[in-house]
Amino acid sequence: MSKGFGQGDVGIDYTIGAEVITDTAAHTGRFKHIDFYENTTIDTLVSENYTGNSLDGESMPAGFHIVGVFTSIQLQNGACIAYRV
């Protein structure tokens, strides 16, 4: 069973595409699901539908995922796959 949290279960449509992120540059677009396949620390994450505390600076273990509507992600380290809306 995968680990994660977010705004409900958002089915992944793999035909829309995804972006593999393995660097520390800012990546922009509209993403609905982010899978972390290495232990990863988020530098900045911009979301359209998250409220409350930010996930900036949070560490995500390998195998963790988040769902929502994200418009930008930048990593401090690690790697993820961000699936497009």
Beta strands, then each sheet from edge to edge (+ up, - down):
strand 1: 3-6
strand 2: 18-21
strand 3: 27-36
strand 4: 40-47
strand 5: 59-60
strand 6: 64-77
strand 7: 80-84
sheet 1: 1+ 6+ 3- 7+ 2-
sheet 2: 1+ 6+ 4- 5+
end
